[in-house]
Amino acid sequence: MNYSFIIPVFNRPDEIDELLESLTKQTYSKPFEVVIIEDGSSIPCESVIDKYKNKLTITYYLKYNSGPGDSRNFGMTYAKGDYFLVLDSDCIIPENYLLEVDKSLTEEYVDCFGGPDNMLPSFSPVQKAINFTMTSVLTTGGVRGGTEKLEKFQPRSFNMGISRKAFEASKGFSNIHPGEDPDLSIRLWKLGFKTKLISKAFVYHKRRIDWEKFYIQVNKFGKARPILNSWYPEYAKPTFYLPSLFVIVFIIGVLSLIFAFDWILKLYFAYTVLIFLASSIKNRNVYVGFLSIIALWRQFFGYGLGFIESFIKINILKKKPQEAFPELFFKV
């Protein structure tokens, strides 16, 4: 099995430098290929790529901006491997990553897999806080954190693999973003392909993000989910509604104060304290624990409000997704 890493990049030369450096340290003994797709960047990373031409089997393509999904498809079209490993440019790869992937696929082959994300001690406090809320079983992030208690696993495109056979059959990623990865997973299931989580194939997801960008990101995640539910209602789950329920119940709790009814907000306070303690203990840092509270509320309100807006427009007003949220669809 020959592997090709597929990595789109957009104005992130520093990120791709760290990622490529980590790929040079892989303990996997067989050759593998790295395909970099410059997605219409105004700050190209070609000079960074040149540093690794003698260290990695690497190819570099420059194309017009059409989004990460189409760029991944572009890379897989030109890659030489039989199995594609799709990564985001803000990831750093553990040295045993490819070894764990190969071992798992040899033991139980599937045509598509996903892996969780993790963090390094060098991450900033904000990055650690966001990582905690995005991966903790105490939030909606248990899947990213590595739990395998799922009937079917939907790989995420920051760390996933797909066979050439599955790519050619499915035509790869669609033009929705975010949401292109669960969309692909469901289409693969419908075509008869299997997916799984490889818990040991984790990456260090070094999100270059601030609080505003984080809110915008999760808000888009929330907007995308009702669209996916409308496309594939048989795969909709009650858990997708939890952040919206969190928002609605909180508003009810605030309004209940008019009648001196405060037990709802007391529950929210207790939950917030639990997040603070869990994050502080895991990160061994009370400051990160405090920042995790901020991350939690931005995550739930960003996703929840986005979900509610999208649910109203898609399910009640019956708007077409591309018309309701043109910012979620790249033109390809």
C-alpha positions in Angstrom: 0.0 0.0 0.0 1.5 3.3 -1.1 0.6 6.4 0.8 0.2 10.0 -0.4 -0.2 12.9 2.0 -2.7 15.4 0.6 -2.2 18.9 2.2 -4.0 22.0 0.9 -2.5 25.3 2.1 -3.8 28.9 2.0 -1.5 31.7 3.1 0.2 29.6 5.8 3.9 29.1 4.9 4.9 28.9 8.6 2.4 26.1 9.2 3.4 24.0 6.3 7.1 24.3 7.4 6.3 22.8 10.8 4.1 20.1 9.2 6.7 19.0 6.7 9.4 19.0 9.4 7.3 16.5 11.4 6.9 14.3 8.3 10.6 14.0 7.9 10.7 12.3 11.2 8.3 9.5 10.4 9.5 6.0 11.6 7.6 4.3 8.8 10.3 2.6 6.7 8.7 2.5 3.3 8.5 5.4 0.8 5.5 7.8 0.9 4.6 10.9 -1.1 3.6 14.4 0.0 1.4 16.5 -2.2 1.0 20.2 -1.4 -1.8 22.2 -3.1 -1.5 26.0 -2.9 -5.1 27.1 -2.9 -4.7 30.5 -4.6 -2.6 32.0 -1.8 -1.3 35.5 -1.9 1.5 34.4 0.4 2.9 31.3 -1.3 4.9 28.6 0.4 7.1 27.5 -2.5 10.3 28.6 -0.8 9.4 26.4 2.2 8.7 23.4 -0.1 12.2 23.8 -1.6 13.7 23.2 1.8 12.3 19.6 1.8 12.8 18.5 -1.7 15.9 16.5 -0.7 14.2 15.1 2.5 10.8 14.1 1.2 9.2 12.9 -2.0 7.2 16.0 -2.5 5.2 17.7 -5.3 3.8 21.2 -5.2 0.8 22.6 -7.2 -0.4 26.1 -7.4 -4.1 26.7 -8.4 -6.8 29.3 -8.1 -8.7 29.6 -4.9 -11.6 27.1 -4.8 -11.7 26.0 -1.2 -10.1 23.1 0.8 -12.4 20.4 -0.5 -11.8 21.0 -4.2 -8.0 21.5 -3.5 -7.9 18.0 -1.8 -9.7 16.5 -4.8 -7.1 18.2 -7.0 -4.3 16.7 -5.0 -5.7 13.3 -5.0 -6.3 13.4 -8.7 -2.5 13.9 -9.3 -1.2 11.8 -6.4 0.5 8.5 -7.2 -0.4 6.6 -4.0 -3.2 4.0 -3.5 -4.2 5.5 -0.2 -4.5 9.2 0.5 -3.9 10.8 3.9 -5.6 14.2 4.1 -4.2 16.7 6.6 -4.8 20.4 7.5 -1.8 22.6 7.2 -2.0 23.5 10.9 -1.3 20.0 12.1 2.0 18.5 13.4 2.4 14.8 13.0 3.8 12.4 15.6 6.7 10.3 14.4 4.7 7.1 14.6 1.6 8.4 12.8 2.1 6.6 9.5 3.2 3.4 11.3 0.0 3.3 13.3 -2.1 4.0 10.2 -0.4 1.1 8.3 -0.7 -1.3 11.2 -4.4 -0.6 11.7 -5.3 -0.8 8.0 -3.3 -4.1 7.7 -5.2 -5.6 10.6 -8.6 -4.3 9.6 -8.8 -2.6 6.2 -11.3 0.1 5.5 -11.5 2.6 2.6 -11.8 5.6 4.9 -10.6 6.4 8.4 -10.2 9.3 10.7 -8.0 10.1 13.7 -8.4 12.4 16.7 -6.5 15.5 17.5 -4.2 16.2 20.4 -2.0 19.0 21.7 1.7 19.7 22.5 3.0 21.3 25.7 4.2 24.2 23.5 0.7 25.2 22.5 -0.5 28.6 23.7 -3.0 28.8 26.6 -5.8 29.7 24.2 -4.9 26.8 21.9 -4.9 24.4 24.8 -8.3 25.8 26.0 -9.9 25.4 22.6 -8.4 22.0 22.2 -9.9 20.9 25.5 -13.5 22.1 24.6 -13.2 20.6 21.1 -12.0 17.2 22.3 -13.5 16.7 25.8 -16.2 14.1 26.5 -17.7 16.8 28.8 -18.6 18.9 25.8 -19.7 17.7 22.3 -16.1 16.9 21.4 -15.7 13.3 22.5 -15.3 12.1 19.0 -12.3 14.3 18.3 -10.9 13.2 21.6 -10.7 9.6 20.6 -13.8 7.8 21.8 -14.9 4.8 19.7 -18.4 4.4 21.1 -20.0 5.1 17.8 -21.9 3.0 15.4 -20.3 4.7 12.5 -17.4 7.1 12.6 -17.4 10.2 10.4 -13.7 11.2 9.8 -12.8 14.9 9.9 -10.7 16.3 7.1 -8.0 17.7 9.3 -6.9 14.1 9.8 -8.4 11.4 7.6 -7.5 8.8 5.0 -9.3 7.6 1.9 -8.5 5.0 -0.6 -8.1 5.8 -4.3 -10.9 3.4 -5.0 -13.3 5.3 -2.6 -12.2 8.7 -3.9 -12.8 7.7 -7.5 -16.2 6.2 -6.7 -17.4 9.2 -4.6 -15.7 11.9 -6.6 -14.2 13.2 -3.4 -15.3 16.2 -1.4 -18.2 18.5 -2.3 -18.1 22.3 -2.4 -19.7 22.9 1.0 -17.3 24.1 3.7 -17.4 23.3 6.5 -19.4 20.1 6.4 -17.6 18.6 3.4 -16.1 15.7 5.6 -19.4 14.3 7.1 -21.0 14.8 3.6 -18.2 12.6 2.1 -18.5 10.0 4.9 -22.2 9.5 4.4 -21.9 9.3 0.6 -19.2 6.6 1.1 -21.5 4.6 3.4 -24.2 4.8 0.7 -21.7 3.4 -1.8 -20.9 0.5 0.5 -17.6 1.7 1.9 -16.7 1.3 5.6 -15.1 3.9 7.8 -13.5 3.7 11.2 -11.6 5.6 13.8 -7.9 4.9 14.3 -7.4 6.3 17.8 -3.6 6.0 17.8 -3.3 7.9 14.5 -3.7 11.3 16.2 -2.3 14.6 15.1 -1.3 17.7 17.1 -3.8 20.2 15.8 -2.2 23.6 16.2 -5.1 25.9 15.5 -3.9 29.4 14.6 -7.0 31.1 15.9 -8.3 33.8 18.2 -11.6 34.1 20.0 -13.4 35.9 17.2 -12.2 33.4 14.5 -13.1 30.5 16.8 -16.7 31.8 17.2 -17.0 32.3 13.4 -15.7 28.8 12.8 -18.0 27.0 15.1 -20.9 29.2 14.0 -20.3 27.9 10.4 -20.2 24.3 11.8 -23.7 25.0 13.3 -25.1 26.4 10.0 -23.8 23.4 8.0 -25.4 20.7 10.2 -29.1 21.3 9.3 -28.1 21.4 5.7 -26.5 18.0 6.0 -29.5 16.8 8.0 -31.8 17.9 5.2 -29.7 16.0 2.7 -29.3 12.9 4.8 -32.2 12.8 7.3 -31.6 9.1 8.1 -28.2 10.1 9.6 -29.4 13.0 11.8 -28.8 12.4 15.5 -30.3 14.0 18.6 -26.8 15.0 19.8 -26.6 17.5 16.9 -29.2 19.6 18.7 -27.4 19.8 22.0 -25.6 23.1 21.6 -28.9 24.8 20.4 -30.7 23.3 23.4 -27.9 24.7 25.6 -28.6 28.2 24.2 -32.4 28.0 24.5 -32.4 26.6 28.0 -29.9 29.3 29.1 -32.2 32.0 27.7 -35.1 30.5 29.6 -33.0 30.4 32.7 -32.2 34.1 32.4 -35.9 35.0 31.8 -36.9 32.8 34.8 -35.0 35.2 37.1 -38.0 37.5 36.7 -39.9 35.0 38.8 -37.0 34.4 41.2 -36.5 31.0 39.6 -32.8 30.5 39.5 -32.1 26.7 39.6 -31.5 26.5 35.8 -28.7 29.1 36.0 -27.3 27.3 39.0 -27.0 24.1 36.9 -25.2 26.2 34.3 -22.9 27.5 36.9 -22.1 24.0 38.2 -21.4 22.8 34.7 -19.1 25.8 34.1 -17.2 25.0 37.3 -16.9 21.3 36.2 -15.3 22.4 32.9 -12.9 24.7 34.8 -11.8 22.0 37.1 -11.5 19.3 34.4 -9.5 21.5 32.1 -7.3 22.8 35.0 -6.5 19.3 36.1 -5.9 18.0 32.5 -3.7 20.9 31.6 -2.2 21.4 35.0 -2.9 25.1 34.7 -5.8 27.1 36.2 -5.4 29.8 33.6 -6.1 27.3 30.9 -9.0 26.2 32.9 -10.4 29.7 33.0 -9.9 30.1 29.3 -11.7 26.8 28.7 -14.8 28.5 30.2 -14.6 31.2 27.5 -14.0 28.5 24.8 -16.9 26.5 26.0 -19.4 29.4 25.9 -18.2 30.6 22.5 -18.3 27.0 21.2 -21.9 26.3 22.4 -23.3 29.7 21.5 -21.5 29.9 18.2 -22.6 26.5 17.1 -26.0 26.7 18.7 -27.0 30.0 17.2 -25.7 29.0 13.8 -27.7 25.8 14.0 -30.9 27.6 15.0 -30.5 30.1 12.2 -29.9 27.4 9.6 -32.7 25.2 11.0 -35.2 28.1 10.5 -34.1 28.9 7.0 -33.7 25.4 5.8 -36.5 23.5 7.6 -39.1 26.2 8.2 -38.6 28.7 5.4 -37.6 26.0 3.0 -34.7 28.0 1.5 -32.2 26.3 -0.7 -28.8 26.0 1.2 -26.8 27.8 -1.5 -29.2 30.7 -1.3 -29.5 30.8 2.5 -25.8 30.5 3.1 -23.7 31.3 0.0 -20.6 31.8 2.3 -20.7 28.0 3.0 -20.3 27.0 -0.7 -17.2 27.5 -2.8 -17.6 28.0 -6.6 -15.6 25.3 -8.4 
